[in-house]
Amino acid sequence: MKIPTIHGNIERRILINYTADPAVVQQLLPFPFRPKIYKDKAIAGICLIRLKNIKPKGFPDLVGVSSENGAHRIAVEWDEGGEVREGVYIPRRDTSLRLNTIVGGWLFPGVHHLAKFNVEEANGQYHIDFVSADQTGVSIDAKEVELLTENSIFQTLDEASLFFEKGSLGYSPNKKQFDGLKLQTYRWEMRALEVSQVSSSFFEDQHLFPKGSVVFDHALLMTEIEHEWHSVSTPAEA
């Protein structure tokens, strides 16, 4: 499915990242995806993103929409055209905007679940939580810092930033197969967050992730990023 090129502004993007057992993660992935392995671990997480003035490229900002959104993500690889490709598989999307739940799958990628978001941001400190109608929930409290947490699987902020920059190509399940979307940012700048509390009903579900198979690793921040989203073919269509 092809959608128009979408343009807008990422006012705030927090990536909450976990390390996980690759064998456990593989069970959550449809063909042709497999976990992208980093230091013997799969990398998964949640993107908490506030979008502003989202509209088809070329349209004026006044017709754009804004929303809070949460996307559960898994870093993946797959074989395509004799090459190894990489990106993210997004098994679930939540949104504050009812419009997204209606147009998801034809004007915007993937099925979206309506959720209630609470956001508090001031002086480099962030609290975000959301709960959807089916009680899927996420919560984080964090503050901006200069250095990546020393306990992270990534040694430096630059190392982590490069890993996630390569995951610009995302696939979301729709009613038939997948919607593919490539994020093109006008600049790429990530900053570190120190997390005081984080919870996720998805990653804490022991039916999906047996105890000890997934561990919170770190969080990253992006703000005020002009961007575009471009529709791409699914691996099966390529």
C-alpha positions as CSV (number, residue, x, y, z in Angstrom):
1,M,0.0,0.0,0.0
2,K,1.3,3.4,-1.0
3,I,0.5,6.5,1.1
4,P,1.3,10.1,0.4
5,T,4.7,11.5,1.6
6,I,3.9,12.9,5.0
7,H,5.7,16.0,6.4
8,G,5.7,17.6,9.8
9,N,7.7,18.2,13.0
10,I,8.8,15.8,15.7
11,E,8.4,18.1,18.8
12,R,9.6,15.3,21.1
13,R,10.7,11.7,20.6
14,I,11.8,9.5,23.5
15,L,13.1,6.0,22.7
16,I,12.9,3.6,25.7
17,N,15.2,0.7,24.9
18,Y,15.4,-2.8,26.2
19,T,17.8,-5.7,25.6
20,A,16.1,-9.1,25.1
21,D,16.6,-12.8,24.5
22,P,16.8,-13.2,20.7
23,A,15.0,-16.5,20.8
24,V,12.1,-15.0,22.7
25,V,11.9,-12.0,20.4
26,Q,11.9,-14.2,17.3
27,Q,8.6,-15.7,18.3
28,L,7.0,-12.3,18.1
29,L,8.2,-11.6,14.6
30,P,6.4,-12.6,11.4
31,F,8.3,-13.8,8.3
32,P,10.7,-12.5,6.9
33,F,12.0,-10.6,10.0
34,R,14.5,-11.7,12.5
35,P,16.0,-9.9,15.5
36,K,19.0,-7.6,14.8
37,I,21.6,-8.9,17.2
38,Y,23.8,-6.5,19.1
39,K,26.4,-8.0,21.5
40,D,24.3,-11.3,21.6
41,K,21.1,-9.4,22.4
42,A,18.0,-8.3,20.6
43,I,17.1,-4.7,20.9
44,A,13.4,-3.6,21.5
45,G,11.6,-0.7,22.9
46,I,9.0,2.0,22.8
47,C,8.9,5.3,20.9
48,L,7.0,8.1,22.7
49,I,6.6,10.7,20.1
50,R,4.7,14.0,19.8
51,L,4.0,15.0,16.2
52,K,2.9,18.5,15.1
53,N,1.6,19.8,11.8
54,I,1.4,16.3,10.2
55,K,0.0,16.5,6.7
56,P,0.7,15.5,3.1
57,K,3.9,17.2,1.9
58,G,3.2,20.5,0.2
59,F,0.1,21.2,2.2
60,P,0.1,24.2,4.5
61,D,0.6,23.7,8.3
62,L,-2.9,24.9,9.0
63,V,-4.3,21.6,7.7
64,G,-1.9,19.5,9.7
65,V,-2.8,17.5,12.9
66,S,-0.9,17.0,16.1
67,S,-0.9,14.0,18.4
68,E,0.9,12.0,21.1
69,N,1.8,8.5,20.1
70,G,3.5,5.4,21.4
71,A,5.0,2.7,19.2
72,H,6.4,-0.6,20.4
73,R,9.5,-1.4,18.3
74,I,11.9,-4.3,17.6
75,A,15.1,-3.9,15.7
76,V,15.1,-6.4,12.9
77,E,16.9,-7.6,9.8
78,W,15.7,-9.5,6.7
79,D,16.9,-10.7,3.4
80,E,15.8,-8.8,0.3
81,G,17.3,-8.9,-3.2
82,G,20.3,-10.8,-2.1
83,E,21.2,-8.3,0.6
84,V,20.6,-8.0,4.4
85,R,18.3,-5.1,5.1
86,E,17.6,-3.6,8.5
87,G,14.9,-1.5,10.2
88,V,12.2,-2.0,12.9
89,Y,9.1,-4.1,13.2
90,I,6.3,-2.2,15.1
91,P,3.8,-4.7,16.5
92,R,1.7,-2.1,18.1
93,R,0.8,1.6,17.8
94,D,-1.1,3.8,20.2
95,T,-2.3,7.3,19.7
96,S,-4.1,10.2,21.4
97,L,-5.8,11.2,18.1
98,R,-9.0,9.4,17.1
99,L,-8.4,10.3,13.5
100,N,-5.3,8.1,13.5
101,T,-7.4,5.1,14.5
102,I,-9.7,5.7,11.6
103,V,-7.1,6.4,8.8
104,G,-4.4,4.0,10.1
105,G,-3.7,1.5,7.4
106,W,-4.4,3.7,4.4
107,L,-3.4,7.3,5.1
108,F,-1.0,6.4,8.0
109,P,0.8,3.1,8.6
110,G,-0.6,0.3,10.7
111,V,-3.5,-0.2,13.0
112,H,-3.6,2.4,15.8
113,H,-5.2,2.0,19.3
114,L,-6.8,5.0,21.0
115,A,-5.1,5.8,24.3
116,K,-5.1,8.5,27.0
117,F,-1.8,10.3,27.4
118,N,-0.5,12.3,30.3
119,V,2.5,14.4,29.6
120,E,4.5,16.8,31.9
121,E,7.6,18.4,30.5
122,A,9.7,21.2,32.1
123,N,13.4,22.1,32.5
124,G,14.7,19.0,30.9
125,Q,12.5,16.6,32.9
126,Y,9.8,14.4,31.4
127,H,6.9,12.4,32.7
128,I,4.8,10.5,30.1
129,D,2.3,7.8,30.6
130,F,-0.5,6.4,28.5
131,V,-3.2,3.7,28.9
132,S,-5.2,2.3,26.0
133,A,-8.7,1.0,25.9
134,D,-7.4,-2.6,26.3
135,Q,-5.2,-1.5,29.2
136,T,-1.9,-1.5,27.4
137,G,0.2,1.0,29.3
138,V,3.6,2.7,29.4
139,S,5.0,5.1,32.0
140,I,8.4,6.9,32.3
141,D,10.0,9.5,34.4
142,A,13.3,10.8,33.1
143,K,15.6,13.9,32.9
144,E,18.0,15.0,30.3
145,V,21.7,14.3,31.0
146,E,25.0,14.6,29.0
147,L,26.1,11.0,29.1
148,L,24.5,7.7,28.3
149,T,24.0,5.5,31.4
150,E,27.1,3.5,32.1
151,N,25.1,0.3,32.4
152,S,23.9,0.4,28.8
153,I,24.8,-2.2,26.3
154,F,26.1,0.7,24.2
155,Q,29.4,2.2,25.3
156,T,28.7,5.7,24.1
157,L,25.8,8.0,23.1
158,D,27.2,8.2,19.6
159,E,27.2,4.4,19.4
160,A,23.6,4.2,20.4
161,S,22.6,7.0,18.1
162,L,24.1,5.3,15.1
163,F,22.3,2.0,15.9
164,F,18.9,3.7,16.0
165,E,19.6,6.0,13.0
166,K,20.0,2.8,10.9
167,G,16.5,1.8,12.0
168,S,14.7,4.4,9.9
169,L,12.7,1.8,7.9
170,G,9.7,0.5,9.8
171,Y,7.0,-2.1,9.1
172,S,3.7,-2.2,10.9
173,P,1.0,-4.9,10.6
174,N,-2.2,-3.9,8.9
175,K,-5.3,-6.0,8.2
176,K,-3.7,-7.8,5.3
177,Q,0.1,-7.8,5.7
178,F,2.5,-4.8,6.5
179,D,2.7,-1.1,5.9
180,G,6.2,0.1,5.2
181,L,7.4,3.6,6.1
182,K,10.8,5.3,6.0
183,L,11.6,8.1,8.3
184,Q,13.7,10.9,6.7
185,T,14.8,13.5,9.2
186,Y,16.3,16.9,8.2
187,R,18.8,16.4,10.9
188,W,19.7,13.7,13.4
189,E,20.5,14.5,17.0
190,M,20.0,12.3,20.0
191,R,20.5,13.2,23.7
192,A,20.7,11.0,26.7
193,L,18.1,10.6,29.4
194,E,18.5,9.4,33.0
195,V,15.4,7.3,33.9
196,S,14.1,7.2,37.5
197,Q,11.2,4.9,36.7
198,V,9.8,3.0,33.7
199,S,7.1,0.5,33.2
200,S,5.5,-1.2,30.2
201,S,2.7,-3.7,30.3
202,F,4.0,-5.1,27.0
203,F,7.5,-5.9,28.1
204,E,6.3,-7.0,31.6
205,D,3.9,-9.5,30.1
206,Q,5.5,-12.8,31.0
207,H,3.4,-14.7,28.4
208,L,5.4,-12.7,25.8
209,F,8.6,-12.3,27.7
210,P,9.4,-14.9,30.4
211,K,11.0,-13.6,33.5
212,G,14.6,-12.4,32.9
213,S,14.3,-12.4,29.1
214,V,14.0,-8.7,28.7
215,V,15.8,-5.9,30.6
216,F,15.5,-2.1,30.4
217,D,18.7,-0.6,29.1
218,H,18.5,3.1,28.5
219,A,16.5,6.0,27.0
220,L,17.2,8.7,24.4
221,L,15.7,12.0,23.5
222,M,15.1,13.9,20.2
223,T,13.4,17.3,20.0
224,E,12.3,19.7,17.2
225,I,13.1,17.5,14.2
226,E,11.6,18.4,10.9
227,H,10.9,15.2,9.0
228,E,9.2,13.3,6.2
229,W,7.7,9.8,6.1
230,H,7.9,7.9,2.8
231,S,5.9,4.9,1.9
232,V,8.0,1.8,0.9
233,S,7.2,-1.6,-0.4
234,T,7.0,-4.5,2.0
235,P,9.7,-7.2,1.6
236,A,7.2,-9.5,0.0
237,E,6.4,-6.8,-2.6
238,A,10.0,-5.8,-3.3
